[in-house]
């Protein structure tokens, strides 16, 4: 995945970029192929204690410390 194409990625801090990459990989590995297509990140925004990630299907999740999402 080309993270530079995710809107907002370039504005993330270095630590948030690493966290985002790790959590996306973990999230994608935890789901089946049919699920993955709609759950491709299209935008990300950094907050004090989480990242808000919006996906191709229009849904969004918070990526939280510890590599969890919800």
Protein Blocks (a to p, Z undefined) as FASTA:
>chain_A
ZZklpghklmpcfklmmmmmmmmmmmmmmpcfklmmmmccfbdcddfkbccdddfkopac
dddehhiaZZ
